[in-house]
Each structure stands twice: as structure tokens, then as C-alpha cells.
Amino acid sequence: MANLEALKARGVHVITDEDLRGNDISLVKCRACSGYGACGYKTFRLYGDTPYSICNLRLGKVQAGEKTPEQEEAEKQQNA
């Protein structure tokens, strides 16, 4: 189990349901696109007192009301 107080003291930010705009946390979880997190978008955030590796690029899309690639693919499959 992660030491949540130590993470908060180190400046790990909290992500809220408001930040996710009603979406599930799995939508913005890091997919390790580069394999090492060297993409520049990976950060760690707390959500419900659990640490998550978050993709800031995906989070930005969700907050702007844009669809992530998975959402676009699911929409294409529904319309096919």
C-alpha cells in the first residue's frame, strides 16, 4: 500500500470526478506509449486515495470534451 500522506507531502496532485467530467479513471490511465513514460505526458495523481499513473494528454482531451482514441473506435464499431 502506498504511503498516501507521503505522496501528498511530495506534491502529488489529486484528480477528482469533476476533472474526469463523468468518465471512468481508466480512460485517462497511462498506456505507456513510449514504454518508459518518457513521452512527457505521464504524471502520478491520487484518485480516491489510490495513486494512478495518468496521461495528461488524455486528461486534457477529456476535459476539453474531445474523444480519446478508444472512444472514437468504440463509436465507429457501434455505427458499423
N, C-alpha and C positions, 0 to 999 in steps of 0.2 A: 504494500500500500504506500502510496506517495505521501510524503510529509506536506500536506496542503498549506500549513502555516508557513513553512519554509519557502514554498513556491510563491505564495502571496508576498512574502517579505522580499523576495528577489525580483518582484515586479511582474510576475506572470499575470496577465490580464484575464478577466472573467468575461465569458461570452454568454449572452442572455437570449431568451426566446425572442425578445424584440429584435436583437441583432440578426437572428435567423429568419425573421419575417414569416413565422409559422411553419418553416421547413424543419426536417429532422437533421440532427447534428451530423449524421452520416453523409449528408450531401456536401458538406464543406470539409470533411476529414481529408488529410493529406493522402494523396495517392502515390507519393514518392516518384514523381515523373522522371526525375534525373537519377533515381536510385539512391542518392545520397542526401537529398534535401538541399542540394546546392543551387536550387532554382531561384532562390531569393524570395520566395513567397511563403515558405514554411515557418510557422510560429507555433508556440505552445500556449494554449489557453485553458482556463478552467471552465467547465460547464457542469453544473450540478455537483460541485466539489470533486469532479473527476478530471484529471489532466487529459487533454486531447492535442494531437498534432493537427493543426488547422492550416489549410491552404488559403492564404489571403486573397489570391486571385479568384478562387471560387466564392469566398465570402463576399468579396466586392461585387461579383455578379449577382449573387442572391440579394444583396442589399440594394442594388440598382434595379431589381426586378427583371434581370435577364435570366435566361435559362442556361443551366450547365450542360455540358455535352451529354450526360446521361439523361437529363430531362428531354433534350431535343430528340435523342434516339428513341426514347420511350414514346414520345408524341408521334414520331414517324411510324412506329410499329402499330400504334393504335389507329392511325389514319390509313394504313395499308390494307 
